[in-house]
Amino acid sequence: MPRTYNLKKPPIDKNRLQKICKRVIDESNEDRELALETHRFFRQLLDENPQDASAKSLMVECLKVAQTSKRSITKIVELLIKLDTAQNSSESIDTNSLYSQLDTLTD
């Protein structure tokens, strides 16, 4: 007769989740810096040739990437605060939805 396997610890504890979030935040910061650096490059190209339409559109795309990475960091911090609040309070918030939101940010 097979026995049911009971976990001794949760598969994703608070420390592991914070470590994952830190890695995602670091990667988002790196993406933001690269996007802003690329934006400056296209800005120089645009200063040399103001009629360059491709440089204009690529410059705008770089700003979008920089803004998206900043929003991702904000969402991660917000989710960590919600998770900490849920763990500290007596109310039970569905933490699976928090994990799924973190998964969508990492994709």
N, C-alpha and C positions, 0 to 999 in steps of 0.2 A: 504494500500500500504506500503510495507516494506521500511524502510529508509536504506541507505548505512551508514555503520559505518566508520567514519573517525578517525584515530588515532591522538591524540593530540601530542604525542611524538613517536619517533621511538621505536620499540620493543626492539632493542638492541642498546643502545647508547654507546658512547665512554667509559664512566666510568664503565658501566656494563661489557663491553668487556675486559677492562683492569683488572677488578676484576677476571673474569674467567681465563684470561691468567696468572695472578699472582698465582691462585690456581693450575693451570696446571704446572707452573714452580716449585712451591713448591713441588708438588707431584713428579715431575721428579727428583728434587734434592734428595728427600728422596729415590726414587728408585735407584738412582746412588749410594748413600751412602751404601744402603743395598747390592747392587751388588758388590761394592768394598770390603765391609766387608766379604761377602761370598767368594770372590776371595781370600782374605787373608787366610781364613779358609782352602780352598782347596790347597793353596800354602803351608801351614804348613803340610797338609796331604802328599803332594808330596815331601816335604823335608824329611819326615819320611820314605816314601816308594816311591822311584823314579819310580818304575815299575807300579804304579797304573794308568791304562789307563782311568778309569772313572773319577778320580780326574782331570786328564789333560783336558779331554773334558768338564767337568763341569766348570773348571777354565776359559776356553776359552769362554764358553757360558756366564759366568758372565761378562767378559770383553765386550762382544757384547751388553749385556743389558746396561752396563754403557755408552758405546759409543752411543747407540740409544737414551738414555735419554738426553745425552748432545746435540745430533743433534736436538732433539725435542725442546729443549730450544732455540737453535739457530734459528730454523724455526719460532718459536713463536715471537721472538724478531724481526726477519726480516718481518714477516707479520704485526706486530704492526707498524713498521716504514713505511711500504707501505701504511697501512691504514691511518696513520697520514698524510703522504704526499698527499694521494688522497683527504683527507678532506680539507687540507690547500691549495691545488692548484686549479686552475680553471678548470683543466682537469678532466674528469670524468672517473675513473677506475672502472671496474665492481667489486663492493664491495661484491656481492654475491659469487664470486669466492674466495675472501679472507675469508669469513665466512665458506664456504665449506672446505677450506684448514684447518682452525682452528678446524672444526668438525672432520676431519680425524685425526688430532693430538690427540684429546681427546679420541678417540676410542681405 
